[in-house]
Amino acid sequence: MRMFDPPHPGTVLKDYLEGITVTAVADHLGVTRVALSRILNGSAAISADMALRLSDALGTSPELWTSMQAQHDLWKAAKKRRSKVARLVVA
């Protein structure tokens, strides 16, 4: 069952990083401050590579981050208008 309007994983990540500067976390993760900031602000997705980095740094699973990203992406995609696709019948 899909969650109603799931948050961007960057919102959850902000809670994990409370009290630590974006610059310090970015340096620790080996990414740019801009890249991390874009995730935290919800304008960039968490990639598989970032999920692995976060899991190592925070003691979480990479699946936690990729699952949150997938739920968020599916919710957004479901809200967009698109043409209906008929069910495929395989003979």
Summary of the structure (lengths in Angstrom):
residues: 91
radius of gyration: 16.1
end to end distance: 29.9
largest distance: 59.1
contacts: 198
relative contact order: 0.17
helix: 58%
strand: 0%
